[in-house]
Amino acid sequence: MPARCPDIAVRDGTRSLRTQNHSATIIQTTRSCSVIDGRLAVQVRVAGDVSFIGTSPAELPIRVAVVDGASVQYSQLGRQSVTPGASTFTFLDSALRLTEPAGPNVTIYVGFDERN
């Protein structure tokens, strides 16, 4: 395990997503870190609940961002497909690479991005 795996948090105001066809809520976030080729490789998982109002599948827009103080080091919008009948979702971002070691002010933020 590397010396410091950054903290992870749900960005304020982005825990829930509601549309006319579904609603979703982030329930759990996790991250795991390892050092690969001198860089900190981070896997970010976001899990939650989803409920459907209609019969259309859902495309959940989930953003993963890494902030060091006021500087954004990484920002990636991903989409998680969920079919009607499902009650949960799990999203994985395994593309995140940072300079190792991560500083004490580095935080991984996740959340739904309705501005996509």
GUKOL-628716 format. One line per field, with one value per atom (N, C-alpha, C): residue in three letters; x, y, z; residue number from 1; atom name. Coordinates in steps of 0.2 Angstrom, whole numbers. Atoms other than C-alpha are relative to their C-alpha. Layout:
! residues N
marse <- [ALA / ...]
px <- [X / ...]
py <- [Y / ...]
pz <- [Z / ...]
vexza <- [NUM / ...]
fimar <- [CA / ...]
END
This chain:
! residues 116
marse <- [MET / MET / MET / PRO / PRO / PRO / ALA / ALA / ALA / ARG / ARG / ARG / CYS / CYS / CYS / PRO / PRO / PRO / ASP / ASP / ASP / ILE / ILE / ILE / ALA / ALA / ALA / VAL / VAL / VAL / ARG / ARG / ARG / ASP / ASP / ASP / GLY / GLY / GLY / THR / THR / THR / ARG / ARG / ARG / SER / SER / SER / LEU / LEU / LEU / ARG / ARG / ARG / THR / THR / THR / GLN / GLN / GLN / ASN / ASN / ASN / HIS / HIS / HIS / SER / SER / SER / ALA / ALA / ALA / THR / THR / THR / ILE / ILE / ILE / ILE / ILE / ILE / GLN / GLN / GLN / THR / THR / THR / THR / THR / THR / ARG / ARG / ARG / SER / SER / SER / CYS / CYS / CYS / SER / SER / SER / VAL / VAL / VAL / ILE / ILE / ILE / ASP / ASP / ASP / GLY / GLY / GLY / ARG / ARG / ARG / LEU / LEU / LEU / ALA / ALA / ALA / VAL / VAL / VAL / GLN / GLN / GLN / VAL / VAL / VAL / ARG / ARG / ARG / VAL / VAL / VAL / ALA / ALA / ALA / GLY / GLY / GLY / ASP / ASP / ASP / VAL / VAL / VAL / SER / SER / SER / PHE / PHE / PHE / ILE / ILE / ILE / GLY / GLY / GLY / THR / THR / THR / SER / SER / SER / PRO / PRO / PRO / ALA / ALA / ALA / GLU / GLU / GLU / LEU / LEU / LEU / PRO / PRO / PRO / ILE / ILE / ILE / ARG / ARG / ARG / VAL / VAL / VAL / ALA / ALA / ALA / VAL / VAL / VAL / VAL / VAL / VAL / ASP / ASP / ASP / GLY / GLY / GLY / ALA / ALA / ALA / SER / SER / SER / VAL / VAL / VAL / GLN / GLN / GLN / TYR / TYR / TYR / SER / SER / SER / GLN / GLN / GLN / LEU / LEU / LEU / GLY / GLY / GLY / ARG / ARG / ARG / GLN / GLN / GLN / SER / SER / SER / VAL / VAL / VAL / THR / THR / THR / PRO / PRO / PRO / GLY / GLY / GLY / ALA / ALA / ALA / SER / SER / SER / THR / THR / THR / PHE / PHE / PHE / THR / THR / THR / PHE / PHE / PHE / LEU / LEU / LEU / ASP / ASP / ASP / SER / SER / SER / ALA / ALA / ALA / LEU / LEU / LEU / ARG / ARG / ARG / LEU / LEU / LEU / THR / THR / THR / GLU / GLU / GLU / PRO / PRO / PRO / ALA / ALA / ALA / GLY / GLY / GLY / PRO / PRO / PRO / ASN / ASN / ASN / VAL / VAL / VAL / THR / THR / THR / ILE / ILE / ILE / TYR / TYR / TYR / VAL / VAL / VAL / GLY / GLY / GLY / PHE / PHE / PHE / ASP / ASP / ASP / GLU / GLU / GLU / ARG / ARG / ARG / ASN / ASN / ASN]
px <- [4 / 0 / 4 / -4 / 7 / -1 / 0 / 11 / -7 / 6 / -5 / -5 / 5 / -21 / -5 / 4 / -31 / -7 / 7 / -47 / -5 / 5 / -63 / -7 / 6 / -79 / -5 / 5 / -96 / 0 / 0 / -96 / -7 / 6 / -109 / -5 / 6 / -126 / 0 / -1 / -121 / -2 / 2 / -127 / -6 / 6 / -144 / -1 / 1 / -150 / -7 / 7 / -169 / -1 / 3 / -176 / -7 / 7 / -193 / -1 / 0 / -188 / 3 / -3 / -178 / 3 / -3 / -170 / 6 / -6 / -153 / 4 / -3 / -143 / 7 / -6 / -125 / 0 / 1 / -124 / 7 / -7 / -105 / 5 / -6 / -88 / 6 / -6 / -72 / 6 / -5 / -55 / 6 / -6 / -39 / 5 / -6 / -22 / 6 / -6 / -6 / 5 / -5 / 10 / 2 / -2 / 13 / 4 / -5 / 28 / 1 / -1 / 31 / -6 / 6 / 14 / -6 / 5 / -1 / -6 / 6 / -14 / -6 / 5 / -31 / -6 / 6 / -47 / -6 / 6 / -63 / -6 / 6 / -79 / -6 / 6 / -96 / -6 / 5 / -111 / -6 / 6 / -129 / -7 / 7 / -148 / -3 / 3 / -158 / -8 / 7 / -177 / -3 / 3 / -187 / -7 / 7 / -203 / -3 / 2 / -204 / 4 / -3 / -197 / 6 / -6 / -183 / 7 / -6 / -165 / 3 / -3 / -155 / 8 / -7 / -138 / 2 / -1 / -131 / 7 / -6 / -118 / 4 / -4 / -104 / 6 / -6 / -90 / 5 / -6 / -73 / 5 / -5 / -62 / 5 / -5 / -46 / 3 / -2 / -42 / 5 / -6 / -26 / -1 / 1 / -31 / -5 / 4 / -38 / 1 / -2 / -30 / -3 / 3 / -40 / 6 / -5 / -28 / -3 / 3 / -40 / -8 / 7 / -58 / -3 / 2 / -67 / -8 / 7 / -86 / -1 / 1 / -91 / -8 / 7 / -108 / -1 / 2 / -116 / -7 / 7 / -130 / -3 / 4 / -144 / -6 / 6 / -158 / -6 / 6 / -176 / 0 / 0 / -178 / 6 / -6 / -161 / -2 / 1 / -161 / 6 / -6 / -143 / 5 / -5 / -128 / 7 / -7 / -109 / 4 / -4 / -97 / 7 / -8 / -78 / 3 / -5 / -65 / 7 / -7 / -48 / 5 / -5 / -40 / 4 / -3 / -34 / 7 / -7 / -15 / 2 / -2 / -7 / 8 / -7 / 11 / 0 / -1 / 16 / 6 / 6 / 15 / -5 / 5 / -1 / 1 / -1 / 0 / -6 / 6 / -11 / -6 / 6 / -23 / -3 / 3 / -27 / -6 / 6 / -45 / -3 / 4 / -55 / -7 / 8 / -73 / -3 / 5 / -87 / -7 / 7 / -105 / -3 / 3 / -118 / 1 / -1 / -115 / -6 / 6 / -131 / 1 / -2 / -122 / 3 / -3 / -116 / -3]
py <- [-6 / 0 / 6 / -6 / 17 / 4 / -4 / 30 / 3 / -4 / 40 / -1 / 0 / 36 / 5 / -6 / 52 / -2 / 1 / 54 / 0 / 0 / 52 / 3 / -3 / 62 / 1 / -2 / 65 / 8 / -7 / 83 / 2 / -2 / 93 / 2 / -2 / 94 / -5 / 5 / 79 / -7 / 7 / 64 / -3 / 3 / 62 / 3 / -2 / 63 / -2 / 2 / 64 / 2 / -2 / 64 / -2 / 2 / 61 / -8 / 7 / 42 / -4 / 3 / 38 / 4 / -4 / 43 / -4 / 4 / 38 / 3 / -3 / 41 / -4 / 3 / 38 / -2 / 2 / 27 / -2 / 2 / 21 / 2 / -2 / 27 / -4 / 3 / 18 / 1 / 0 / 19 / -4 / 4 / 8 / 3 / -3 / 14 / -5 / 4 / 5 / 5 / -4 / 12 / -5 / 3 / 7 / 5 / -4 / 14 / 6 / -6 / 27 / 5 / -4 / 34 / -4 / 2 / 32 / -2 / 3 / 21 / 0 / 0 / 24 / -3 / 2 / 14 / 3 / -3 / 23 / -3 / 4 / 14 / 5 / -4 / 23 / -5 / 5 / 12 / 4 / -3 / 17 / -4 / 3 / 14 / 4 / -3 / 18 / -3 / 2 / 17 / 3 / -2 / 18 / 3 / -2 / 28 / -2 / 2 / 23 / -7 / 6 / 9 / 1 / -2 / 18 / -2 / 1 / 13 / 6 / -6 / 25 / 1 / -1 / 33 / 5 / -5 / 40 / 3 / -4 / 54 / 0 / 0 / 51 / 3 / -3 / 63 / -2 / 1 / 59 / 5 / -5 / 73 / 0 / 0 / 75 / 7 / -7 / 92 / 0 / -2 / 98 / 7 / -7 / 113 / 3 / -3 / 124 / -2 / 2 / 115 / -7 / 7 / 101 / -4 / 4 / 87 / -5 / 6 / 75 / 2 / -1 / 77 / -4 / 5 / 63 / -1 / 2 / 61 / -7 / 7 / 43 / -1 / 2 / 35 / -7 / 7 / 20 / -1 / 2 / 11 / -4 / 4 / 4 / -2 / 2 / -6 / 0 / 0 / -5 / -7 / 6 / -18 / -1 / 0 / -15 / 5 / -5 / -7 / 3 / -2 / -4 / 1 / -1 / 2 / 0 / 0 / 1 / 3 / -4 / 13 / -1 / 1 / 10 / 4 / -3 / 22 / -2 / 2 / 14 / 3 / -3 / 26 / 6 / -5 / 38 / -1 / 0 / 41 / 6 / -6 / 53 / 0 / 0 / 58 / -3 / 3 / 48 / 3 / 1 / 52 / 6 / -6 / 62 / 4 / -4 / 77 / 0 / 0 / 80 / 4 / -4 / 92 / -3 / 3 / 80 / -4 / 4 / 74 / -2 / 3 / 63 / 2 / -2 / 70 / -4 / 3 / 60 / 3 / -2 / 64 / 0 / -1 / 65 / 7 / -6 / 78 / 1 / -1 / 85 / 5 / -5 / 98 / -3 / 3 / 85 / 2]
pz <- [0 / 0 / 0 / 0 / -4 / 6 / -6 / 9 / 2 / -1 / 7 / -6 / 5 / -3 / 2 / -1 / -5 / 3 / -3 / 5 / -6 / 5 / -5 / 3 / -2 / -3 / -5 / 5 / -12 / 1 / 1 / -18 / 3 / -2 / -9 / -6 / 4 / -18 / -6 / 6 / -30 / 2 / -2 / -20 / -3 / 3 / -28 / -7 / 7 / -46 / -1 / 2 / -51 / -7 / 6 / -68 / -1 / 1 / -75 / 0 / 1 / -78 / 6 / -6 / -62 / 5 / -5 / -46 / 2 / -2 / -40 / 6 / -5 / -24 / 1 / -2 / -20 / 7 / -7 / -4 / 2 / -2 / -4 / -5 / 5 / -11 / 4 / -3 / -9 / -5 / 5 / -17 / 3 / -2 / -17 / -4 / 3 / -21 / -1 / 1 / -28 / -4 / 4 / -35 / -6 / 6 / -53 / -4 / 4 / -63 / 3 / -4 / -49 / 0 / -1 / -50 / 4 / -4 / -39 / -4 / 4 / -47 / 5 / -5 / -39 / -4 / 2 / -42 / 4 / -4 / -37 / -2 / 1 / -34 / 3 / -3 / -32 / -1 / 0 / -27 / 3 / -3 / -24 / -2 / 2 / -26 / -6 / 6 / -41 / 0 / 0 / -43 / -7 / 7 / -60 / 1 / 0 / -63 / -6 / 6 / -81 / -2 / 3 / -92 / -4 / 4 / -100 / 5 / -4 / -95 / 2 / -3 / -85 / -2 / 1 / -90 / 6 / -6 / -73 / -2 / 1 / -76 / 6 / -6 / -63 / -1 / 1 / -61 / 6 / -4 / -53 / -1 / 1 / -49 / 6 / -5 / -39 / 0 / -1 / -31 / 5 / -4 / -23 / 2 / -1 / -14 / -4 / 5 / -27 / -7 / 7 / -42 / -1 / 2 / -51 / -4 / 4 / -56 / -4 / 4 / -64 / 1 / 0 / -69 / -6 / 5 / -79 / 1 / 0 / -83 / -2 / 3 / -84 / 0 / 0 / -87 / 2 / -2 / -79 / -2 / 3 / -88 / 5 / -5 / -77 / -4 / 4 / -84 / 5 / -4 / -77 / 4 / -4 / -63 / 4 / -4 / -56 / 6 / -6 / -38 / 2 / -2 / -37 / -6 / 5 / -47 / 3 / -2 / -46 / -6 / 6 / -56 / 2 / -1 / -57 / -5 / 4 / -63 / 2 / -2 / -64 / -4 / 5 / -76 / 4 / -3 / -62 / 2 / -2 / -60 / 3 / -4 / -48 / 1 / -2 / -44 / 7 / -7 / -29 / 4 / -4 / -15 / -1 / 1 / -15 / 7 / -5 / -4 / 5 / -5 / 12 / -2 / 2 / 3 / -6 / 6 / -11 / 2 / -1 / -11 / -6 / 6 / -23 / 1 / 0 / -26 / -5 / 5 / -34 / 1 / 0 / -38 / -7 / 6 / -51 / -3 / 4 / -64 / -5 / 4 / -71 / -5 / 6 / -82 / -6 / 6 / -94 / -6]
vexza <- [1 / 1 / 1 / 2 / 2 / 2 / 3 / 3 / 3 / 4 / 4 / 4 / 5 / 5 / 5 / 6 / 6 / 6 / 7 / 7 / 7 / 8 / 8 / 8 / 9 / 9 / 9 / 10 / 10 / 10 / 11 / 11 / 11 / 12 / 12 / 12 / 13 / 13 / 13 / 14 / 14 / 14 / 15 / 15 / 15 / 16 / 16 / 16 / 17 / 17 / 17 / 18 / 18 / 18 / 19 / 19 / 19 / 20 / 20 / 20 / 21 / 21 / 21 / 22 / 22 / 22 / 23 / 23 / 23 / 24 / 24 / 24 / 25 / 25 / 25 / 26 / 26 / 26 / 27 / 27 / 27 / 28 / 28 / 28 / 29 / 29 / 29 / 30 / 30 / 30 / 31 / 31 / 31 / 32 / 32 / 32 / 33 / 33 / 33 / 34 / 34 / 34 / 35 / 35 / 35 / 36 / 36 / 36 / 37 / 37 / 37 / 38 / 38 / 38 / 39 / 39 / 39 / 40 / 40 / 40 / 41 / 41 / 41 / 42 / 42 / 42 / 43 / 43 / 43 / 44 / 44 / 44 / 45 / 45 / 45 / 46 / 46 / 46 / 47 / 47 / 47 / 48 / 48 / 48 / 49 / 49 / 49 / 50 / 50 / 50 / 51 / 51 / 51 / 52 / 52 / 52 / 53 / 53 / 53 / 54 / 54 / 54 / 55 / 55 / 55 / 56 / 56 / 56 / 57 / 57 / 57 / 58 / 58 / 58 / 59 / 59 / 59 / 60 / 60 / 60 / 61 / 61 / 61 / 62 / 62 / 62 / 63 / 63 / 63 / 64 / 64 / 64 / 65 / 65 / 65 / 66 / 66 / 66 / 67 / 67 / 67 / 68 / 68 / 68 / 69 / 69 / 69 / 70 / 70 / 70 / 71 / 71 / 71 / 72 / 72 / 72 / 73 / 73 / 73 / 74 / 74 / 74 / 75 / 75 / 75 / 76 / 76 / 76 / 77 / 77 / 77 / 78 / 78 / 78 / 79 / 79 / 79 / 80 / 80 / 80 / 81 / 81 / 81 / 82 / 82 / 82 / 83 / 83 / 83 / 84 / 84 / 84 / 85 / 85 / 85 / 86 / 86 / 86 / 87 / 87 / 87 / 88 / 88 / 88 / 89 / 89 / 89 / 90 / 90 / 90 / 91 / 91 / 91 / 92 / 92 / 92 / 93 / 93 / 93 / 94 / 94 / 94 / 95 / 95 / 95 / 96 / 96 / 96 / 97 / 97 / 97 / 98 / 98 / 98 / 99 / 99 / 99 / 100 / 100 / 100 / 101 / 101 / 101 / 102 / 102 / 102 / 103 / 103 / 103 / 104 / 104 / 104 / 105 / 105 / 105 / 106 / 106 / 106 / 107 / 107 / 107 / 108 / 108 / 108 / 109 / 109 / 109 / 110 / 110 / 110 / 111 / 111 / 111 / 112 / 112 / 112 / 113 / 113 / 113 / 114 / 114 / 114 / 115 / 115 / 115 / 116 / 116 / 116]
fimar <- [N / CA / C / N / CA / C / N / CA / C / N / CA / C / N / CA / C / N / CA / C / N / CA / C / N / CA / C / N / CA / C / N / CA / C / N / CA / C / N / CA / C / N / CA / C / N / CA / C / N / CA / C / N / CA / C / N / CA / C / N / CA / C / N / CA / C / N / CA / C / N / CA / C / N / CA / C / N / CA / C / N / CA / C / N / CA / C / N / CA / C / N / CA / C / N / CA / C / N / CA / C / N / CA / C / N / CA / C / N / CA / C / N / CA / C / N / CA / C / N / CA / C / N / CA / C / N / CA / C / N / CA / C / N / CA / C / N / CA / C / N / CA / C / N / CA / C / N / CA / C / N / CA / C / N / CA / C / N / CA / C / N / CA / C / N / CA / C / N / CA / C / N / CA / C / N / CA / C / N / CA / C / N / CA / C / N / CA / C / N / CA / C / N / CA / C / N / CA / C / N / CA / C / N / CA / C / N / CA / C / N / CA / C / N / CA / C / N / CA / C / N / CA / C / N / CA / C / N / CA / C / N / CA / C / N / CA / C / N / CA / C / N / CA / C / N / CA / C / N / CA / C / N / CA / C / N / CA / C / N / CA / C / N / CA / C / N / CA / C / N / CA / C / N / CA / C / N / CA / C / N / CA / C / N / CA / C / N / CA / C / N / CA / C / N / CA / C / N / CA / C / N / CA / C / N / CA / C / N / CA / C / N / CA / C / N / CA / C / N / CA / C / N / CA / C / N / CA / C / N / CA / C / N / CA / C / N / CA / C / N / CA / C / N / CA / C / N / CA / C / N / CA / C / N / CA / C / N / CA / C / N / CA / C / N / CA / C / N / CA / C / N / CA / C / N / CA / C / N / CA / C / N / CA / C / N / CA / C / N / CA / C / N / CA / C / N / CA / C / N / CA / C / N / CA / C]
END
